[in-house]
Amino acid sequence: MRRVSVRELRNQGGKVLDRVQRGERTIITRDGEDVAELRPVRKSLSAEALIERRRNLPSMDPELLRRDIDEILDTNLWNLR
């Protein structure tokens, strides 16, 4: 994460915001102390965009996923009754 002083932000704000817009998070400092963070705004996705993302996901075998989970996690956790 990049650090930028208030002075640099004032003098080169356009360049700083261009980097933020490209995805870079930036900490703003005053007298060497962190005071704020600039980060890109998350854009909301339309229903159509979400459906399109779903179409591009790889297929999944639920039984294979369950076996993988059982290998990793303690199966006694499932019996919490």
C-alpha positions in Angstrom: 0.0 0.0 0.0 1.4 3.4 -1.0 1.7 6.3 1.4 1.1 9.9 0.2 1.5 13.1 2.2 -1.3 15.7 2.3 1.1 18.0 0.4 1.6 15.4 -2.4 -2.1 14.8 -2.5 -2.8 18.5 -2.9 -0.1 19.0 -5.6 -0.6 15.8 -7.5 -4.2 14.8 -6.6 -5.1 13.8 -10.1 -2.2 11.3 -10.4 -3.0 9.9 -6.9 -6.7 9.4 -7.9 -5.7 7.8 -11.2 -3.7 5.1 -9.2 -6.6 4.6 -6.8 -9.0 4.3 -9.7 -6.8 1.5 -11.1 -7.1 -0.4 -7.8 -4.3 0.9 -5.7 -5.1 1.6 -2.0 -3.3 4.7 -0.7 -2.8 5.9 2.9 -2.8 9.7 3.3 -0.3 11.0 6.0 0.0 14.3 7.9 3.3 15.0 9.6 4.3 11.3 9.1 1.1 10.0 10.7 -1.5 7.9 8.9 -4.8 9.9 8.8 -6.9 8.5 6.0 -7.1 5.8 3.4 -8.2 6.2 -0.3 -9.5 3.1 -2.0 -11.5 2.4 -5.1 -15.2 2.4 -4.8 -16.7 -1.1 -5.3 -19.0 -1.1 -8.2 -22.3 -3.0 -7.8 -23.0 -5.8 -10.2 -26.3 -6.1 -12.1 -28.2 -9.4 -12.0 -27.2 -10.0 -15.6 -23.5 -9.6 -14.7 -23.9 -12.1 -11.8 -25.6 -14.6 -14.1 -22.8 -14.3 -16.7 -20.2 -14.9 -14.0 -22.1 -18.0 -12.9 -22.0 -19.3 -16.4 -18.2 -19.1 -16.5 -17.7 -21.0 -13.2 -16.2 -24.5 -13.5 -18.6 -27.4 -12.8 -18.5 -28.9 -9.3 -19.1 -32.4 -8.1 -20.9 -32.1 -4.7 -19.8 -35.5 -3.5 -16.1 -34.8 -4.3 -16.4 -31.5 -2.5 -17.9 -33.2 0.6 -15.1 -35.7 0.6 -12.5 -33.0 0.4 -14.1 -31.1 3.3 -14.3 -34.2 5.4 -10.6 -34.8 4.9 -9.8 -31.3 6.0 -12.2 -30.8 8.9 -12.8 -33.0 11.9 -16.0 -34.9 11.1 -17.0 -34.9 14.8 -17.8 -31.2 14.3 -20.9 -32.3 12.2 -22.4 -34.1 15.2 -23.1 -31.2 17.5 -26.5 -32.4 18.6 
